[in-house]
């Protein structure tokens, strides 16, 4: 997981980008193949509500490569937490 956050001046707002790259380290019977497994990329705006609480909302792109059963999957999601 890599994440970059850039505050917008002195405001409580920031922008962020993160990327998660998943790798399977071994082969499992009936499971994922060894190597690249999936990737998630997220672009977000975030606002600090209190010193302990931050609200984030943005776009999440999720990629799963093809396997023996199905083709490549791309998921496009509006994501908030």
C-alpha positions as CSV (number, residue, x, y, z in Angstrom):
1,X,0.0,0.0,0.0
2,X,1.3,3.4,-1.0
3,X,-0.5,6.6,0.0
4,X,0.1,10.3,-0.7
5,X,-1.9,13.0,1.0
6,X,-1.7,16.7,0.1
7,X,-3.3,19.3,2.4
8,X,-5.1,22.2,0.6
9,X,-3.6,25.3,2.3
10,X,-4.7,25.9,5.9
11,X,-8.2,24.5,5.2
12,X,-9.5,21.2,6.8
13,X,-9.5,19.7,3.2
14,X,-6.9,17.5,1.6
15,X,-6.6,15.3,-1.5
16,X,-5.1,11.8,-1.5
17,X,-4.1,9.0,-3.8
18,X,-3.4,5.5,-2.8
19,X,-2.6,2.2,-4.5
20,X,-2.7,-1.4,-3.2
21,X,-0.8,-4.0,-5.2
22,X,-1.5,-7.6,-4.1
23,X,0.8,-10.5,-4.8
24,X,0.2,-14.2,-4.1
25,X,3.4,-15.8,-2.9
26,X,2.5,-19.5,-3.4
27,X,0.2,-21.7,-5.5
28,X,-2.8,-23.2,-3.9
29,X,-5.0,-26.0,-5.3
30,X,-8.2,-24.3,-6.5
31,X,-7.0,-20.9,-5.4
32,X,-5.1,-18.0,-7.0
33,X,-2.0,-18.5,-9.1
34,X,1.4,-17.3,-7.8
35,X,2.2,-13.7,-8.7
36,X,0.1,-10.6,-9.4
37,X,-3.3,-11.1,-7.8
38,X,-5.2,-7.7,-7.8
39,X,-4.7,-3.9,-7.7
40,X,-6.8,-1.2,-6.1
41,X,-6.3,2.5,-7.0
42,X,-8.2,5.2,-5.1
43,X,-8.4,9.0,-5.6
44,X,-10.1,10.9,-2.8
45,X,-11.0,14.2,-1.2
46,X,-10.9,14.2,2.5
47,X,-12.0,16.5,5.3
48,X,-10.9,16.5,8.9
49,X,-14.0,16.8,11.0
50,X,-12.2,16.6,14.4
51,X,-8.6,15.8,15.3
52,X,-9.6,12.1,15.5
53,X,-12.2,11.9,12.7
54,X,-11.7,12.3,8.9
55,X,-14.3,11.7,6.2
56,X,-13.1,10.5,2.8
57,X,-15.0,10.1,-0.5
58,X,-13.6,9.3,-3.9
59,X,-13.2,6.9,-6.8
60,X,-11.9,3.4,-6.4
61,X,-10.7,1.3,-9.4
62,X,-10.3,-2.4,-8.7
63,X,-8.5,-4.7,-11.2
64,X,-8.5,-8.5,-11.0
65,X,-6.6,-10.3,-13.8
66,X,-8.1,-13.2,-15.7
67,X,-7.9,-16.7,-14.3
68,X,-8.9,-20.2,-15.5
69,X,-12.6,-19.5,-14.8
70,X,-13.3,-15.9,-15.7
71,X,-11.8,-13.0,-17.7
72,X,-10.2,-9.8,-16.3
73,X,-12.5,-7.8,-14.0
74,X,-12.6,-4.1,-13.6
75,X,-14.7,-2.6,-10.8
76,X,-15.5,1.2,-10.7
77,X,-16.8,2.4,-7.4
78,X,-17.7,5.6,-5.6
79,X,-16.3,4.9,-2.1
80,X,-16.8,6.7,1.2
81,X,-15.5,6.1,4.7
